[in-house]
Amino acid sequence: MLLAQQYSIFDVINYQEVIKINLSFDLSSLQENRRNKDAYPGLLSFTDQTGQLQNWQVDMSLRGKFRR
């Protein structure tokens, strides 16, 4: 029995050079509801090594104002 393999974004982004990545999401909605722990939808886009545009649905959430 073969199981469908789940791919991660890191399986697709395997480059030797730096690539341009676009992250699109509703920043005002995320900021207005910053105390809410819900995830908000976003879109991560980039062009892969074959020249194909990759669009990945992502979930955005805030982790706090300060990192140590």
HTML snippet that shows the backbone in 3Dmol.js (N, CA, C, O; Angstrom):
<script src="https://3Dmol.org/build/3Dmol-min.js"></script>
<div id="view" style="width:600px;height:400px;position:relative"></div>
<script>
const pdb = `
ATOM      1  N   MET A   1       0.846  -1.183   0.000  1.00  0.00           N
ATOM      2  CA  MET A   1       0.000   0.000   0.000  1.00  0.00           C
ATOM      3  C   MET A   1       0.888   1.241   0.000  1.00  0.00           C
ATOM      4  O   MET A   1       1.747   1.391   0.868  1.00  0.00           O
ATOM      5  N   LEU A   2       0.685   2.121  -0.959  1.00  0.00           N
ATOM      6  CA  LEU A   2       1.441   3.367  -1.038  1.00  0.00           C
ATOM      7  C   LEU A   2       0.625   4.501  -0.449  1.00  0.00           C
ATOM      8  O   LEU A   2      -0.558   4.655  -0.753  1.00  0.00           O
ATOM      9  N   LEU A   3       1.258   5.280   0.382  1.00  0.00           N
ATOM     10  CA  LEU A   3       0.597   6.440   0.971  1.00  0.00           C
ATOM     11  C   LEU A   3       1.001   7.682   0.206  1.00  0.00           C
ATOM     12  O   LEU A   3       2.139   7.794  -0.248  1.00  0.00           O
ATOM     13  N   ALA A   4       0.088   8.604   0.062  1.00  0.00           N
ATOM     14  CA  ALA A   4       0.403   9.884  -0.583  1.00  0.00           C
ATOM     15  C   ALA A   4       1.408  10.626   0.280  1.00  0.00           C
ATOM     16  O   ALA A   4       1.227  10.766   1.490  1.00  0.00           O
ATOM     17  N   GLN A   5       2.461  11.094  -0.352  1.00  0.00           N
ATOM     18  CA  GLN A   5       3.514  11.791   0.395  1.00  0.00           C
ATOM     19  C   GLN A   5       3.148  13.258   0.558  1.00  0.00           C
ATOM     20  O   GLN A   5       2.772  13.920  -0.409  1.00  0.00           O
ATOM     21  N   GLN A   6       3.259  13.760   1.772  1.00  0.00           N
ATOM     22  CA  GLN A   6       3.028  15.173   2.052  1.00  0.00           C
ATOM     23  C   GLN A   6       4.325  15.931   1.818  1.00  0.00           C
ATOM     24  O   GLN A   6       5.373  15.558   2.347  1.00  0.00           O
ATOM     25  N   TYR A   7       4.254  16.985   1.033  1.00  0.00           N
ATOM     26  CA  TYR A   7       5.434  17.796   0.775  1.00  0.00           C
ATOM     27  C   TYR A   7       5.418  19.034   1.650  1.00  0.00           C
ATOM     28  O   TYR A   7       4.367  19.618   1.912  1.00  0.00           O
ATOM     29  N   SER A   8       6.569  19.410   2.085  1.00  0.00           N
ATOM     30  CA  SER A   8       6.758  20.628   2.855  1.00  0.00           C
ATOM     31  C   SER A   8       7.298  21.696   1.911  1.00  0.00           C
ATOM     32  O   SER A   8       7.829  21.377   0.847  1.00  0.00           O
ATOM     33  N   ILE A   9       7.166  22.937   2.291  1.00  0.00           N
ATOM     34  CA  ILE A   9       7.735  24.031   1.508  1.00  0.00           C
ATOM     35  C   ILE A   9       9.244  23.850   1.376  1.00  0.00           C
ATOM     36  O   ILE A   9       9.830  24.265   0.377  1.00  0.00           O
ATOM     37  N   PHE A  10       9.869  23.244   2.361  1.00  0.00           N
ATOM     38  CA  PHE A  10      11.320  23.054   2.348  1.00  0.00           C
ATOM     39  C   PHE A  10      11.750  21.962   1.368  1.00  0.00           C
ATOM     40  O   PHE A  10      12.911  21.919   0.962  1.00  0.00           O
ATOM     41  N   ASP A  11      10.820  21.078   0.985  1.00  0.00           N
ATOM     42  CA  ASP A  11      11.114  20.096  -0.059  1.00  0.00           C
ATOM     43  C   ASP A  11      11.193  20.763  -1.428  1.00  0.00           C
ATOM     44  O   ASP A  11      11.912  20.290  -2.308  1.00  0.00           O
ATOM     45  N   VAL A  12      10.464  21.847  -1.611  1.00  0.00           N
ATOM     46  CA  VAL A  12      10.405  22.537  -2.899  1.00  0.00           C
ATOM     47  C   VAL A  12      11.485  23.605  -3.013  1.00  0.00           C
ATOM     48  O   VAL A  12      12.064  23.785  -4.084  1.00  0.00           O
ATOM     49  N   ILE A  13      11.763  24.314  -1.925  1.00  0.00           N
ATOM     50  CA  ILE A  13      12.780  25.370  -1.940  1.00  0.00           C
ATOM     51  C   ILE A  13      14.125  24.722  -1.610  1.00  0.00           C
ATOM     52  O   ILE A  13      14.506  24.605  -0.445  1.00  0.00           O
ATOM     53  N   ASN A  14      14.821  24.310  -2.642  1.00  0.00           N
ATOM     54  CA  ASN A  14      16.113  23.661  -2.455  1.00  0.00           C
ATOM     55  C   ASN A  14      17.093  24.304  -3.431  1.00  0.00           C
ATOM     56  O   ASN A  14      17.423  23.722  -4.464  1.00  0.00           O
ATOM     57  N   TYR A  15      17.549  25.489  -3.104  1.00  0.00           N
ATOM     58  CA  TYR A  15      18.376  26.287  -4.000  1.00  0.00           C
ATOM     59  C   TYR A  15      19.752  26.522  -3.407  1.00  0.00           C
ATOM     60  O   TYR A  15      19.948  26.464  -2.193  1.00  0.00           O
ATOM     61  N   GLN A  16      20.686  26.784  -4.280  1.00  0.00           N
ATOM     62  CA  GLN A  16      22.013  27.208  -3.860  1.00  0.00           C
ATOM     63  C   GLN A  16      22.066  28.731  -3.745  1.00  0.00           C
ATOM     64  O   GLN A  16      22.883  29.273  -3.001  1.00  0.00           O
ATOM     65  N   GLU A  17      21.189  29.421  -4.486  1.00  0.00           N
ATOM     66  CA  GLU A  17      21.183  30.880  -4.474  1.00  0.00           C
ATOM     67  C   GLU A  17      19.948  31.405  -3.727  1.00  0.00           C
ATOM     68  O   GLU A  17      19.037  30.650  -3.390  1.00  0.00           O
ATOM     69  N   VAL A  18      19.947  32.691  -3.486  1.00  0.00           N
ATOM     70  CA  VAL A  18      18.830  33.351  -2.803  1.00  0.00           C
ATOM     71  C   VAL A  18      17.694  33.536  -3.805  1.00  0.00           C
ATOM     72  O   VAL A  18      17.931  33.914  -4.952  1.00  0.00           O
ATOM     73  N   ILE A  19      16.455  33.269  -3.372  1.00  0.00           N
ATOM     74  CA  ILE A  19      15.304  33.482  -4.239  1.00  0.00           C
ATOM     75  C   ILE A  19      14.373  34.506  -3.606  1.00  0.00           C
ATOM     76  O   ILE A  19      14.386  34.716  -2.393  1.00  0.00           O
ATOM     77  N   LYS A  20      13.566  35.139  -4.449  1.00  0.00           N
ATOM     78  CA  LYS A  20      12.590  36.120  -3.976  1.00  0.00           C
ATOM     79  C   LYS A  20      11.314  35.378  -3.584  1.00  0.00           C
ATOM     80  O   LYS A  20      10.769  34.593  -4.360  1.00  0.00           O
ATOM     81  N   ILE A  21      10.853  35.644  -2.368  1.00  0.00           N
ATOM     82  CA  ILE A  21       9.626  35.042  -1.848  1.00  0.00           C
ATOM     83  C   ILE A  21       8.668  36.166  -1.485  1.00  0.00           C
ATOM     84  O   ILE A  21       9.064  37.139  -0.844  1.00  0.00           O
ATOM     85  N   ASN A  22       7.412  36.036  -1.890  1.00  0.00           N
ATOM     86  CA  ASN A  22       6.373  37.001  -1.538  1.00  0.00           C
ATOM     87  C   ASN A  22       5.440  36.375  -0.509  1.00  0.00           C
ATOM     88  O   ASN A  22       5.003  35.234  -0.662  1.00  0.00           O
ATOM     89  N   LEU A  23       5.143  37.133   0.534  1.00  0.00           N
ATOM     90  CA  LEU A  23       4.214  36.697   1.562  1.00  0.00           C
ATOM     91  C   LEU A  23       3.090  37.716   1.617  1.00  0.00           C
ATOM     92  O   LEU A  23       3.318  38.878   1.954  1.00  0.00           O
ATOM     93  N   SER A  24       1.874  37.288   1.288  1.00  0.00           N
ATOM     94  CA  SER A  24       0.717  38.183   1.246  1.00  0.00           C
ATOM     95  C   SER A  24      -0.295  37.767   2.308  1.00  0.00           C
ATOM     96  O   SER A  24      -0.653  36.595   2.422  1.00  0.00           O
ATOM     97  N   PHE A  25      -0.749  38.752   3.082  1.00  0.00           N
ATOM     98  CA  PHE A  25      -1.775  38.498   4.091  1.00  0.00           C
ATOM     99  C   PHE A  25      -2.359  39.830   4.519  1.00  0.00           C
ATOM    100  O   PHE A  25      -1.806  40.884   4.203  1.00  0.00           O
ATOM    101  N   ASP A  26      -3.480  39.789   5.241  1.00  0.00           N
ATOM    102  CA  ASP A  26      -4.160  40.993   5.709  1.00  0.00           C
ATOM    103  C   ASP A  26      -3.519  41.442   7.021  1.00  0.00           C
ATOM    104  O   ASP A  26      -3.890  40.968   8.095  1.00  0.00           O
ATOM    105  N   LEU A  27      -2.565  42.351   6.925  1.00  0.00           N
ATOM    106  CA  LEU A  27      -1.815  42.812   8.090  1.00  0.00           C
ATOM    107  C   LEU A  27      -2.712  43.533   9.091  1.00  0.00           C
ATOM    108  O   LEU A  27      -2.565  43.337  10.297  1.00  0.00           O
ATOM    109  N   SER A  28      -3.636  44.361   8.615  1.00  0.00           N
ATOM    110  CA  SER A  28      -4.491  45.110   9.543  1.00  0.00           C
ATOM    111  C   SER A  28      -5.381  44.163  10.357  1.00  0.00           C
ATOM    112  O   SER A  28      -5.602  44.397  11.545  1.00  0.00           O
ATOM    113  N   SER A  29      -5.885  43.116   9.741  1.00  0.00           N
ATOM    114  CA  SER A  29      -6.700  42.142  10.472  1.00  0.00           C
ATOM    115  C   SER A  29      -5.863  41.418  11.523  1.00  0.00           C
ATOM    116  O   SER A  29      -6.333  41.169  12.633  1.00  0.00           O
ATOM    117  N   LEU A  30      -4.646  41.087  11.177  1.00  0.00           N
ATOM    118  CA  LEU A  30      -3.746  40.416  12.111  1.00  0.00           C
ATOM    119  C   LEU A  30      -3.413  41.326  13.295  1.00  0.00           C
ATOM    120  O   LEU A  30      -3.393  40.874  14.439  1.00  0.00           O
ATOM    121  N   GLN A  31      -3.151  42.610  13.019  1.00  0.00           N
ATOM    122  CA  GLN A  31      -2.813  43.557  14.082  1.00  0.00           C
ATOM    123  C   GLN A  31      -4.011  43.882  14.966  1.00  0.00           C
ATOM    124  O   GLN A  31      -3.875  43.991  16.184  1.00  0.00           O
ATOM    125  N   GLU A  32      -5.187  44.038  14.356  1.00  0.00           N
ATOM    126  CA  GLU A  32      -6.386  44.377  15.125  1.00  0.00           C
ATOM    127  C   GLU A  32      -6.786  43.254  16.082  1.00  0.00           C
ATOM    128  O   GLU A  32      -7.368  43.511  17.136  1.00  0.00           O
ATOM    129  N   ASN A  33      -6.480  42.039  15.723  1.00  0.00           N
ATOM    130  CA  ASN A  33      -6.858  40.879  16.537  1.00  0.00           C
ATOM    131  C   ASN A  33      -5.635  40.211  17.145  1.00  0.00           C
ATOM    132  O   ASN A  33      -5.584  38.986  17.256  1.00  0.00           O
ATOM    133  N   ARG A  34      -4.656  41.004  17.535  1.00  0.00           N
ATOM    134  CA  ARG A  34      -3.371  40.453  17.983  1.00  0.00           C
ATOM    135  C   ARG A  34      -3.466  39.649  19.277  1.00  0.00           C
ATOM    136  O   ARG A  34      -2.590  38.827  19.545  1.00  0.00           O
ATOM    137  N   ARG A  35      -4.485  39.859  20.070  1.00  0.00           N
ATOM    138  CA  ARG A  35      -4.633  39.082  21.305  1.00  0.00           C
ATOM    139  C   ARG A  35      -5.323  37.738  21.042  1.00  0.00           C
ATOM    140  O   ARG A  35      -5.321  36.849  21.893  1.00  0.00           O
ATOM    141  N   ASN A  36      -5.900  37.612  19.871  1.00  0.00           N
ATOM    142  CA  ASN A  36      -6.559  36.377  19.476  1.00  0.00           C
ATOM    143  C   ASN A  36      -5.497  35.377  19.015  1.00  0.00           C
ATOM    144  O   ASN A  36      -4.582  35.751  18.281  1.00  0.00           O
ATOM    145  N   LYS A  37      -5.601  34.147  19.421  1.00  0.00           N
ATOM    146  CA  LYS A  37      -4.603  33.136  19.058  1.00  0.00           C
ATOM    147  C   LYS A  37      -4.953  32.400  17.765  1.00  0.00           C
ATOM    148  O   LYS A  37      -4.265  31.454  17.382  1.00  0.00           O
ATOM    149  N   ASP A  38      -6.024  32.835  17.093  1.00  0.00           N
ATOM    150  CA  ASP A  38      -6.418  32.194  15.839  1.00  0.00           C
ATOM    151  C   ASP A  38      -5.379  32.443  14.753  1.00  0.00           C
ATOM    152  O   ASP A  38      -4.656  33.439  14.786  1.00  0.00           O
ATOM    153  N   ALA A  39      -5.314  31.540  13.804  1.00  0.00           N
ATOM    154  CA  ALA A  39      -4.436  31.698  12.646  1.00  0.00           C
ATOM    155  C   ALA A  39      -5.211  32.413  11.539  1.00  0.00           C
ATOM    156  O   ALA A  39      -6.417  32.220  11.391  1.00  0.00           O
ATOM    157  N   TYR A  40      -4.514  33.232  10.771  1.00  0.00           N
ATOM    158  CA  TYR A  40      -5.109  33.977   9.674  1.00  0.00           C
ATOM    159  C   TYR A  40      -4.493  33.505   8.365  1.00  0.00           C
ATOM    160  O   TYR A  40      -3.305  33.184   8.320  1.00  0.00           O
ATOM    161  N   PRO A  41      -5.291  33.460   7.296  1.00  0.00           N
ATOM    162  CA  PRO A  41      -4.777  32.930   6.032  1.00  0.00           C
ATOM    163  C   PRO A  41      -3.783  33.875   5.366  1.00  0.00           C
ATOM    164  O   PRO A  41      -3.878  35.097   5.484  1.00  0.00           O
ATOM    165  N   GLY A  42      -2.839  33.279   4.671  1.00  0.00           N
ATOM    166  CA  GLY A  42      -1.859  34.026   3.903  1.00  0.00           C
ATOM    167  C   GLY A  42      -1.464  33.226   2.675  1.00  0.00           C
ATOM    168  O   GLY A  42      -1.861  32.071   2.522  1.00  0.00           O
ATOM    169  N   LEU A  43      -0.681  33.844   1.800  1.00  0.00           N
ATOM    170  CA  LEU A  43      -0.225  33.192   0.585  1.00  0.00           C
ATOM    171  C   LEU A  43       1.268  33.414   0.436  1.00  0.00           C
ATOM    172  O   LEU A  43       1.725  34.557   0.418  1.00  0.00           O
ATOM    173  N   LEU A  44       2.028  32.344   0.330  1.00  0.00           N
ATOM    174  CA  LEU A  44       3.470  32.387   0.114  1.00  0.00           C
ATOM    175  C   LEU A  44       3.709  32.015  -1.348  1.00  0.00           C
ATOM    176  O   LEU A  44       3.305  30.939  -1.789  1.00  0.00           O
ATOM    177  N   SER A  45       4.368  32.906  -2.106  1.00  0.00           N
ATOM    178  CA  SER A  45       4.588  32.691  -3.535  1.00  0.00           C
ATOM    179  C   SER A  45       6.059  32.820  -3.878  1.00  0.00           C
ATOM    180  O   SER A  45       6.772  33.644  -3.303  1.00  0.00           O
ATOM    181  N   PHE A  46       6.510  32.002  -4.818  1.00  0.00           N
ATOM    182  CA  PHE A  46       7.878  32.076  -5.328  1.00  0.00           C
ATOM    183  C   PHE A  46       7.943  31.308  -6.641  1.00  0.00           C
ATOM    184  O   PHE A  46       7.042  30.532  -6.960  1.00  0.00           O
ATOM    185  N   THR A  47       9.004  31.529  -7.394  1.00  0.00           N
ATOM    186  CA  THR A  47       9.234  30.795  -8.631  1.00  0.00           C
ATOM    187  C   THR A  47      10.258  29.708  -8.349  1.00  0.00           C
ATOM    188  O   THR A  47      11.350  29.986  -7.855  1.00  0.00           O
ATOM    189  N   ASP A  48       9.899  28.459  -8.668  1.00  0.00           N
ATOM    190  CA  ASP A  48      10.797  27.339  -8.367  1.00  0.00           C
ATOM    191  C   ASP A  48      11.907  27.224  -9.410  1.00  0.00           C
ATOM    192  O   ASP A  48      11.969  28.022 -10.345  1.00  0.00           O
ATOM    193  N   GLN A  49      12.778  26.236  -9.248  1.00  0.00           N
ATOM    194  CA  GLN A  49      13.948  26.111 -10.115  1.00  0.00           C
ATOM    195  C   GLN A  49      13.598  25.732 -11.550  1.00  0.00           C
ATOM    196  O   GLN A  49      14.442  25.858 -12.437  1.00  0.00           O
ATOM    197  N   THR A  50      12.361  25.266 -11.800  1.00  0.00           N
ATOM    198  CA  THR A  50      11.927  24.969 -13.169  1.00  0.00           C
ATOM    199  C   THR A  50      11.230  26.157 -13.815  1.00  0.00           C
ATOM    200  O   THR A  50      10.817  26.083 -14.972  1.00  0.00           O
ATOM    201  N   GLY A  51      11.094  27.264 -13.064  1.00  0.00           N
ATOM    202  CA  GLY A  51      10.439  28.457 -13.591  1.00  0.00           C
ATOM    203  C   GLY A  51       8.946  28.507 -13.345  1.00  0.00           C
ATOM    204  O   GLY A  51       8.273  29.431 -13.802  1.00  0.00           O
ATOM    205  N   GLN A  52       8.416  27.527 -12.627  1.00  0.00           N
ATOM    206  CA  GLN A  52       6.990  27.483 -12.319  1.00  0.00           C
ATOM    207  C   GLN A  52       6.692  28.322 -11.081  1.00  0.00           C
ATOM    208  O   GLN A  52       7.431  28.285 -10.098  1.00  0.00           O
ATOM    209  N   LEU A  53       5.601  29.076 -11.145  1.00  0.00           N
ATOM    210  CA  LEU A  53       5.163  29.850  -9.983  1.00  0.00           C
ATOM    211  C   LEU A  53       4.531  28.901  -8.974  1.00  0.00           C
ATOM    212  O   LEU A  53       3.620  28.145  -9.314  1.00  0.00           O
ATOM    213  N   GLN A  54       5.007  28.938  -7.747  1.00  0.00           N
ATOM    214  CA  GLN A  54       4.480  28.122  -6.657  1.00  0.00           C
ATOM    215  C   GLN A  54       3.690  29.033  -5.722  1.00  0.00           C
ATOM    216  O   GLN A  54       4.198  30.066  -5.287  1.00  0.00           O
ATOM    217  N   ASN A  55       2.463  28.660  -5.413  1.00  0.00           N
ATOM    218  CA  ASN A  55       1.622  29.374  -4.455  1.00  0.00           C
ATOM    219  C   ASN A  55       1.248  28.401  -3.347  1.00  0.00           C
ATOM    220  O   ASN A  55       0.666  27.349  -3.609  1.00  0.00           O
ATOM    221  N   TRP A  56       1.579  28.749  -2.118  1.00  0.00           N
ATOM    222  CA  TRP A  56       1.298  27.902  -0.961  1.00  0.00           C
ATOM    223  C   TRP A  56       0.397  28.663   0.008  1.00  0.00           C
ATOM    224  O   TRP A  56       0.710  29.785   0.405  1.00  0.00           O
ATOM    225  N   GLN A  57      -0.723  28.044   0.387  1.00  0.00           N
ATOM    226  CA  GLN A  57      -1.599  28.603   1.410  1.00  0.00           C
ATOM    227  C   GLN A  57      -0.919  28.400   2.761  1.00  0.00           C
ATOM    228  O   GLN A  57      -0.502  27.289   3.088  1.00  0.00           O
ATOM    229  N   VAL A  58      -0.808  29.470   3.545  1.00  0.00           N
ATOM    230  CA  VAL A  58      -0.166  29.398   4.856  1.00  0.00           C
ATOM    231  C   VAL A  58      -1.084  29.998   5.909  1.00  0.00           C
ATOM    232  O   VAL A  58      -2.012  30.738   5.582  1.00  0.00           O
ATOM    233  N   ASP A  59      -0.830  29.686   7.151  1.00  0.00           N
ATOM    234  CA  ASP A  59      -1.551  30.276   8.279  1.00  0.00           C
ATOM    235  C   ASP A  59      -0.605  31.205   9.016  1.00  0.00           C
ATOM    236  O   ASP A  59       0.536  30.841   9.300  1.00  0.00           O
ATOM    237  N   MET A  60      -1.077  32.408   9.327  1.00  0.00           N
ATOM    238  CA  MET A  60      -0.282  33.423  10.005  1.00  0.00           C
ATOM    239  C   MET A  60      -0.808  33.600  11.424  1.00  0.00           C
ATOM    240  O   MET A  60      -2.017  33.590  11.656  1.00  0.00           O
ATOM    241  N   SER A  61       0.110  33.762  12.366  1.00  0.00           N
ATOM    242  CA  SER A  61      -0.274  34.086  13.736  1.00  0.00           C
ATOM    243  C   SER A  61       0.852  34.887  14.372  1.00  0.00           C
ATOM    244  O   SER A  61       2.011  34.786  13.971  1.00  0.00           O
ATOM    245  N   LEU A  62       0.494  35.674  15.361  1.00  0.00           N
ATOM    246  CA  LEU A  62       1.487  36.483  16.065  1.00  0.00           C
ATOM    247  C   LEU A  62       2.072  35.689  17.219  1.00  0.00           C
ATOM    248  O   LEU A  62       1.389  34.882  17.848  1.00  0.00           O
ATOM    249  N   ARG A  63       3.345  35.931  17.485  1.00  0.00           N
ATOM    250  CA  ARG A  63       4.015  35.217  18.573  1.00  0.00           C
ATOM    251  C   ARG A  63       4.478  36.150  19.672  1.00  0.00           C
ATOM    252  O   ARG A  63       5.066  35.690  20.651  1.00  0.00           O
ATOM    253  N   GLY A  64       4.241  37.411  19.549  1.00  0.00           N
ATOM    254  CA  GLY A  64       4.667  38.353  20.574  1.00  0.00           C
ATOM    255  C   GLY A  64       5.485  39.477  19.975  1.00  0.00           C
ATOM    256  O   GLY A  64       5.929  39.404  18.830  1.00  0.00           O
ATOM    257  N   LYS A  65       5.675  40.512  20.764  1.00  0.00           N
ATOM    258  CA  LYS A  65       6.361  41.699  20.276  1.00  0.00           C
ATOM    259  C   LYS A  65       7.876  41.572  20.380  1.00  0.00           C
ATOM    260  O   LYS A  65       8.604  42.146  19.569  1.00  0.00           O
ATOM    261  N   PHE A  66       8.349  40.835  21.358  1.00  0.00           N
ATOM    262  CA  PHE A  66       9.791  40.751  21.601  1.00  0.00           C
ATOM    263  C   PHE A  66      10.270  39.310  21.498  1.00  0.00           C
ATOM    264  O   PHE A  66       9.573  38.392  21.930  1.00  0.00           O
ATOM    265  N   ARG A  67      11.437  39.111  20.939  1.00  0.00           N
ATOM    266  CA  ARG A  67      12.101  37.806  20.857  1.00  0.00           C
ATOM    267  C   ARG A  67      13.447  37.930  21.534  1.00  0.00           C
ATOM    268  O   ARG A  67      14.135  38.937  21.364  1.00  0.00           O
ATOM    269  N   ARG A  68      13.827  36.948  22.279  1.00  0.00           N
ATOM    270  CA  ARG A  68      15.138  36.965  22.943  1.00  0.00           C
ATOM    271  C   ARG A  68      16.030  35.919  22.368  1.00  0.00           C
ATOM    272  O   ARG A  68      17.175  35.779  22.798  1.00  0.00           O
TER     273      ARG A  68
END
`;
const viewer = $3Dmol.createViewer("view");
viewer.addModel(pdb, "pdb");
viewer.setStyle({}, {cartoon: {color: "spectrum"}});
viewer.zoomTo();
viewer.render();
</script>
